[in-house]
Amino acid sequence: MKKLVLFLAVFAMTVSASAQTVTESGTFDNFYIGINGGVATKATGYSWLKNLNPNAGLRLGRNFTPVFGLAAESNAYFNNKPYASTGTFVRGINTSLLGTVNLSNWFGGYLGQPRSFEVSALYGFGWGHLFGNTVSYEKVLNHDNLTSKAALDFTFNLGSAKAWQFYIEPAIVWALNGNGLEPVEYNINKSAVQLNAGFIYKFKNSNGTHNFTIAQLRDQSEIDGLNAQVNSLRGDLNNKNSQLSDKDRQISDLQKALDDCNKNKQPAYVKPATATNLQPTVLFRQGFSIVDRAQTPNVELIANYMKNHPDAKITIKGYASPEGPTSLNQKLSENRALNVKNMLVNKYKIDASRLSTVGMGETDKLFKEVDFNRVATFNDDASVE
């Protein structure tokens, strides 16, 4: 017997591994509830038709995969034939924990939704109890005992959503230790056969349906392709970072060259006898009109100059290097001059009436280095008193 059970277990695992379909399921998905009812009678020693006992039950379960599940079931029995009545309306109950196996999905695979007709097997153990207060010989009927149930469900899945099931279930239920005092064994003489029918409702899942959905898996070639795309994007990102670092170094070098150039020229703070160009300039990156933080000291020099010379009136001229369309460069030069003015007004509190701006468009005449021509320059237009 042990060898047979071991063989069946190995066989079940082998078939399960090949027949189950990988599906998606949430923690609280694939629960169901149902009711059933039918008749039961002693398996041996008595006439079946003359000793039918009606019963009704409730079943609550969950399918963990399209093949395997678990259900808790409790049935109440309303007669006790062929034995004498125990004097209560409910003569006995049997509560079981059952493992369920969908044989149709096991051997045929899951197709993405339930079939219209399926066959499932159920097996498990439970607890049985007889009610009543009989005396003498019949007192042996008033006991608790260990039970076991094996059944087949012939199931019909109903509706377009297949949320409802109707099933017919022939089963056999053993009283493993008889009247509760006997040895535990599977004995046909201590069993009853049962024929029930029932309805089940499957609750709605997180996937929007009442059943399993097949997981969308990717093969190794797709995974390799995605990894290649990720690595390519990472390479592009590294190249962009390297380019930005090069640009930052280039700006720093240009600023240093500009500072060195300014040091070799006349001081910026000597008020000219005629309108003339002040030495500080503000350098911009290609295509940008925003004042970089590195250029703030040059703007501050002009602010200090204007605070030290209350009569000074400054014209800010914006320039663009000759790359790109002329119309775009004109607008860019205007925005550069305007942004410098706004910085002097907002940050250094210079009176806006003392500042004027003009966009000079594109040029390559200010400096030999093309990059130096992306600048804003300052002219003091005040006359000498």
C-alpha positions as CSV (number, residue, x, y, z in Angstrom):
1,M,0.0,0.0,0.0
2,K,2.8,2.4,0.9
3,K,4.6,1.7,-2.4
4,L,1.4,2.4,-4.3
5,V,0.9,5.7,-2.5
6,L,4.5,6.7,-3.2
7,F,4.1,5.7,-6.9
8,L,0.9,7.8,-7.2
9,A,2.6,10.8,-5.6
10,V,5.6,10.7,-8.0
11,F,3.3,10.2,-10.9
12,A,1.2,13.2,-9.8
13,M,4.2,15.5,-9.5
14,T,5.5,14.4,-12.9
15,V,2.2,15.0,-14.7
16,S,1.6,18.3,-12.8
17,A,5.0,19.7,-13.9
18,S,4.1,19.1,-17.5
19,A,0.4,19.8,-17.5
20,Q,0.0,23.0,-15.5
21,T,0.1,26.3,-17.2
22,V,1.9,29.2,-15.6
23,T,-0.8,31.6,-14.5
24,E,-1.1,35.0,-12.7
25,S,-2.9,35.0,-9.4
26,G,-3.1,37.5,-6.4
27,T,-3.1,36.6,-2.7
28,F,-6.8,36.9,-2.4
29,D,-7.8,35.6,-5.9
30,N,-9.7,32.4,-6.9
31,F,-11.8,32.0,-3.8
32,Y,-15.3,30.5,-4.2
33,I,-18.4,29.6,-2.1
34,G,-21.1,27.0,-2.8
35,I,-24.0,25.0,-1.5
36,N,-24.9,21.4,-2.2
37,G,-27.5,18.8,-1.2
38,G,-28.4,15.2,-2.0
39,V,-28.8,11.8,-0.4
40,A,-26.5,9.3,1.4
41,T,-26.9,5.7,2.4
42,K,-24.9,2.9,4.1
43,A,-22.5,1.3,1.5
44,T,-23.1,-2.3,2.5
45,G,-25.6,-4.5,4.4
46,Y,-28.7,-2.5,3.7
47,S,-31.0,-1.6,0.9
48,W,-29.9,1.7,-0.7
49,L,-33.3,3.0,-1.8
50,K,-35.1,2.2,1.5
51,N,-32.4,3.9,3.6
52,L,-31.7,7.2,1.9
53,N,-30.7,10.1,4.2
54,P,-31.1,13.6,2.9
55,N,-28.3,16.1,3.5
56,A,-27.3,19.7,2.7
57,G,-24.0,21.4,2.9
58,L,-21.8,24.5,2.5
59,R,-18.4,24.6,0.7
60,L,-15.8,27.3,0.8
61,G,-12.5,26.9,-1.1
62,R,-9.7,28.3,-3.1
63,N,-7.9,27.2,-6.3
64,F,-4.2,27.8,-5.9
65,T,-3.5,26.8,-9.5
66,P,-5.8,25.7,-12.4
67,V,-5.2,22.1,-11.2
68,F,-4.8,22.1,-7.4
69,G,-7.0,23.6,-4.7
70,L,-8.3,23.3,-1.2
71,A,-11.9,23.3,0.1
72,A,-13.6,23.2,3.5
73,E,-17.0,21.6,3.5
74,S,-19.7,20.8,6.1
75,N,-22.8,18.8,5.5
76,A,-25.8,18.2,7.8
77,Y,-27.7,14.9,7.6
78,F,-31.4,14.9,8.4
79,N,-32.0,11.1,9.0
80,N,-30.1,8.2,10.4
81,K,-31.4,5.2,8.5
82,P,-31.1,2.3,8.9
83,Y,-30.7,3.1,12.6
84,A,-33.5,4.4,14.9
85,S,-34.0,8.2,15.1
86,T,-31.8,10.0,17.5
87,G,-34.6,12.5,18.3
88,T,-33.1,15.7,16.7
89,F,-33.9,17.4,13.4
90,V,-30.3,17.3,12.4
91,R,-29.1,13.8,13.1
92,G,-25.5,14.3,12.3
93,I,-22.8,16.5,10.6
94,N,-19.6,15.9,8.8
95,T,-17.0,18.6,8.4
96,S,-14.1,17.9,6.0
97,L,-11.0,19.6,4.6
98,L,-10.6,18.4,1.0
99,G,-7.8,18.7,-1.5
100,T,-9.1,19.2,-5.0
101,V,-7.6,18.2,-8.3
102,N,-9.0,19.4,-11.7
103,L,-8.3,16.4,-13.8
104,S,-9.3,18.1,-17.0
105,N,-6.6,20.8,-16.6
106,W,-4.1,18.3,-15.2
107,F,-4.1,16.1,-18.2
108,G,-5.3,18.6,-20.9
109,G,-3.6,21.8,-19.7
110,Y,-5.3,25.1,-18.9
111,L,-6.6,26.9,-22.0
112,G,-6.9,30.4,-20.5
113,Q,-10.4,29.9,-19.2
114,P,-12.4,27.0,-17.8
115,R,-13.9,24.4,-20.2
116,S,-17.6,24.1,-20.4
117,F,-17.4,20.7,-18.8
118,E,-14.7,19.5,-16.4
119,V,-14.0,16.6,-14.0
120,S,-12.3,17.1,-10.6
121,A,-11.3,14.7,-7.9
122,L,-11.6,15.4,-4.2
123,Y,-10.1,13.7,-1.2
124,G,-9.5,14.6,2.4
125,F,-10.3,14.0,6.1
126,G,-12.9,15.3,8.5
127,W,-14.8,15.1,11.7
128,G,-18.2,13.5,12.1
129,H,-20.7,13.9,14.9
130,L,-24.1,12.3,15.7
131,F,-26.6,14.2,17.8
132,G,-29.2,12.8,20.2
133,N,-29.5,11.2,23.7
134,T,-30.4,7.6,23.0
135,V,-29.9,4.9,25.6
136,S,-29.0,1.2,25.9
137,Y,-27.7,-0.2,22.6
138,E,-28.2,2.9,20.6
139,K,-25.9,5.0,22.8
140,V,-23.0,3.8,20.6
141,L,-24.4,6.1,17.9
142,N,-23.8,9.2,20.0
143,H,-20.1,9.8,19.2
144,D,-17.5,11.8,17.4
145,N,-15.4,10.1,14.9
146,L,-12.6,10.6,12.2
147,T,-14.0,10.6,8.7
148,S,-12.5,10.5,5.2
149,K,-14.1,11.5,1.9
150,A,-13.3,10.7,-1.7
151,A,-15.4,12.1,-4.6
152,L,-15.6,13.0,-8.2
153,D,-17.2,16.3,-9.4
154,F,-18.7,16.4,-12.9
155,T,-18.8,20.2,-13.3
156,F,-20.5,22.5,-15.8
157,N,-19.1,26.0,-16.0
158,L,-22.0,28.5,-16.7
159,G,-22.3,31.9,-18.3
160,S,-20.0,34.0,-20.5
161,A,-17.7,34.9,-17.5
162,K,-17.9,31.3,-16.2
163,A,-18.3,32.6,-12.7
164,W,-20.9,29.9,-11.8
165,Q,-20.5,26.2,-11.6
166,F,-23.1,23.4,-11.3
167,Y,-21.7,20.0,-10.3
168,I,-22.9,16.5,-9.7
169,E,-20.8,14.6,-7.1
170,P,-20.8,10.9,-6.3
171,A,-18.8,10.3,-3.2
172,I,-17.9,7.7,-0.5
173,V,-17.5,8.8,3.1
174,W,-15.7,6.5,5.6
175,A,-16.1,6.5,9.4
176,L,-12.5,5.6,9.9
177,N,-12.8,4.6,13.5
178,G,-16.4,3.4,13.3
179,N,-18.3,4.5,16.4
180,G,-15.3,6.4,17.7
181,L,-14.0,3.6,19.8
182,E,-12.8,1.2,17.0
183,P,-9.4,1.1,15.2
184,V,-8.8,3.6,12.4
185,E,-9.1,1.9,9.1
186,Y,-10.6,2.2,5.6
187,N,-13.4,-0.4,5.8
188,I,-16.2,-0.5,3.2
189,N,-18.6,-1.7,5.9
190,K,-18.0,1.5,7.9
191,S,-18.8,3.8,5.0
192,A,-21.6,5.5,3.2
193,V,-22.2,6.3,-0.5
194,Q,-23.5,9.8,-1.3
195,L,-24.9,11.5,-4.4
196,N,-25.0,15.3,-4.2
197,A,-25.5,18.2,-6.6
198,G,-24.4,21.8,-5.9
199,F,-23.8,25.3,-7.2
200,I,-20.6,27.3,-6.8
201,Y,-19.9,31.0,-7.3
202,K,-16.3,32.1,-8.0
203,F,-15.5,35.6,-6.6
204,K,-14.0,38.2,-9.0
205,N,-10.2,38.3,-9.1
206,S,-7.7,41.2,-9.3
207,N,-7.3,40.4,-13.0
208,G,-10.9,41.5,-13.6
209,T,-12.2,38.0,-14.3
210,H,-13.5,35.1,-12.2
211,N,-10.7,32.7,-13.3
212,F,-7.0,32.3,-13.8
213,T,-5.3,34.3,-16.6
214,I,-2.2,32.9,-18.3
215,A,1.0,34.7,-17.5
216,Q,2.7,36.4,-20.4
217,L,6.2,34.8,-20.2
218,R,9.2,35.8,-22.3
219,D,11.7,33.4,-23.8
220,Q,15.4,33.7,-23.3
221,S,16.0,35.4,-26.7
222,E,13.5,38.2,-25.7
223,I,15.2,38.5,-22.3
224,D,18.6,38.8,-24.0
225,G,17.3,41.4,-26.4
226,L,15.9,43.5,-23.5
227,N,19.2,43.2,-21.7
228,A,21.0,44.4,-24.8
229,Q,18.7,47.4,-25.0
230,V,19.3,48.2,-21.4
231,N,23.1,48.0,-21.8
232,S,22.9,50.1,-24.9
233,L,20.9,52.8,-23.0
234,R,23.4,52.7,-20.2
235,G,26.2,53.2,-22.7
236,D,24.4,56.2,-24.2
237,L,23.9,57.6,-20.7
238,N,27.6,57.3,-19.9
239,N,28.5,59.0,-23.2
240,K,26.1,61.8,-22.4
241,N,27.7,62.2,-18.9
242,S,31.1,62.3,-20.5
243,Q,30.0,64.9,-23.0
244,L,28.6,67.1,-20.2
245,S,31.8,66.8,-18.3
246,D,33.8,67.8,-21.4
247,K,31.5,70.8,-21.8
248,D,31.9,71.8,-18.2
249,R,35.7,71.6,-18.6
250,Q,35.5,73.7,-21.8
251,I,33.4,76.4,-20.1
252,S,35.9,76.5,-17.2
253,D,38.8,76.8,-19.7
254,L,37.1,79.5,-21.6
255,Q,36.3,81.4,-18.4
256,K,39.9,81.2,-17.3
257,A,41.1,82.4,-20.7
258,L,38.6,85.3,-20.6
259,D,39.7,86.2,-17.0
260,D,43.3,86.2,-18.2
261,C,42.4,88.4,-21.1
262,N,40.6,90.9,-18.8
263,K,43.7,91.1,-16.5
264,N,45.8,92.3,-19.4
265,K,43.4,95.1,-20.2
266,Q,42.7,98.4,-18.5
267,P,40.8,98.3,-15.2
268,A,37.1,97.9,-15.4
269,Y,36.2,100.5,-12.8
270,V,37.8,103.6,-14.4
271,K,34.9,105.6,-15.6
272,P,35.6,106.5,-19.2
273,A,35.5,110.0,-20.6
274,T,33.2,108.8,-23.4
275,A,30.7,106.0,-23.7
276,T,32.8,102.9,-23.7
277,N,32.7,99.1,-23.2
278,L,33.2,97.9,-19.6
279,Q,35.6,95.0,-19.3
280,P,33.5,92.3,-17.5
281,T,31.6,90.0,-19.9
282,V,29.2,87.2,-19.2
283,L,29.8,84.0,-21.1
284,F,27.0,81.7,-22.2
285,R,26.9,78.1,-23.3
286,Q,25.9,77.3,-26.9
287,G,22.2,77.6,-27.4
288,F,21.5,78.8,-23.8
289,S,20.5,82.2,-22.5
290,I,20.5,81.3,-18.8
291,V,23.3,82.9,-16.8
292,D,25.5,80.2,-15.4
293,R,26.5,80.3,-11.7
294,A,30.1,80.6,-12.8
295,Q,29.3,83.9,-14.5
296,T,27.8,85.5,-11.3
297,P,31.1,87.2,-10.3
298,N,31.2,89.2,-13.6
299,V,27.6,90.3,-13.1
300,E,28.4,91.4,-9.6
301,L,31.3,93.5,-10.8
302,I,28.9,95.5,-13.0
303,A,26.5,95.8,-10.0
304,N,29.3,97.1,-7.8
305,Y,30.4,99.5,-10.5
306,M,26.8,101.0,-10.8
307,K,26.5,101.3,-7.0
308,N,29.9,103.2,-7.0
309,H,28.8,105.4,-9.9
310,P,25.2,106.5,-9.3
311,D,25.2,108.4,-12.6
312,A,26.2,105.4,-14.7
313,K,23.7,104.1,-17.2
314,I,24.5,100.8,-18.8
315,T,23.6,99.3,-22.1
316,I,23.8,95.5,-22.0
317,K,24.5,94.0,-25.4
318,G,23.8,90.3,-26.1
319,Y,25.6,88.3,-28.8
320,A,25.4,84.9,-30.3
321,S,28.1,82.8,-32.1
322,P,27.3,82.2,-35.9
323,E,26.2,78.6,-35.5
324,G,22.5,78.0,-36.3
325,P,19.8,80.1,-38.0
326,T,20.2,83.9,-38.0
327,S,16.6,84.5,-36.6
328,L,17.3,82.1,-33.7
329,N,20.6,83.7,-32.9
330,Q,18.9,87.1,-32.9
331,K,16.4,86.0,-30.4
332,L,19.1,84.2,-28.3
333,S,21.2,87.4,-28.2
334,E,18.2,89.4,-27.0
335,N,17.3,86.9,-24.3
336,R,20.9,86.8,-23.0
337,A,21.0,90.6,-22.6
338,L,17.5,90.6,-20.9
339,N,18.5,87.8,-18.5
340,V,21.6,89.7,-17.3
341,K,19.4,92.8,-16.8
342,N,16.9,90.8,-14.7
343,M,19.7,89.4,-12.6
344,L,21.0,93.0,-11.9
345,V,17.6,94.2,-11.0
346,N,16.3,91.2,-9.0
347,K,19.4,90.1,-7.2
348,Y,21.5,93.2,-6.9
349,K,18.6,95.8,-6.7
350,I,19.9,98.0,-9.5
351,D,17.2,100.5,-10.8
352,A,15.8,99.1,-14.0
353,S,15.7,102.6,-15.5
354,R,19.5,102.7,-15.5
355,L,19.7,99.5,-17.6
356,S,18.9,99.0,-21.3
357,T,19.3,95.9,-23.5
358,V,19.9,95.2,-27.1
359,G,20.3,92.0,-29.0
360,M,23.2,92.3,-31.4
361,G,22.5,88.9,-33.1
362,E,25.3,86.6,-34.3
363,T,28.9,87.6,-34.6
364,D,32.4,86.2,-34.9
365,K,34.1,89.6,-34.6
366,L,34.4,90.1,-30.8
367,F,37.0,87.4,-30.2
368,K,39.0,85.0,-32.3
369,E,37.7,82.1,-30.3
370,V,34.2,81.4,-31.6
371,D,33.0,80.3,-28.1
372,F,33.9,83.7,-26.7
373,N,31.3,85.4,-29.0
374,R,28.4,83.9,-27.0
375,V,28.5,86.8,-24.5
376,A,26.8,89.8,-23.0
377,T,28.9,93.0,-22.8
378,F,28.3,96.3,-20.9
379,N,28.6,99.9,-22.1
380,D,28.5,102.9,-19.8
381,D,26.6,105.5,-21.8
382,A,26.8,108.3,-19.2
383,S,28.8,111.5,-20.3
384,V,31.6,112.8,-18.2
385,E,30.4,115.7,-16.0
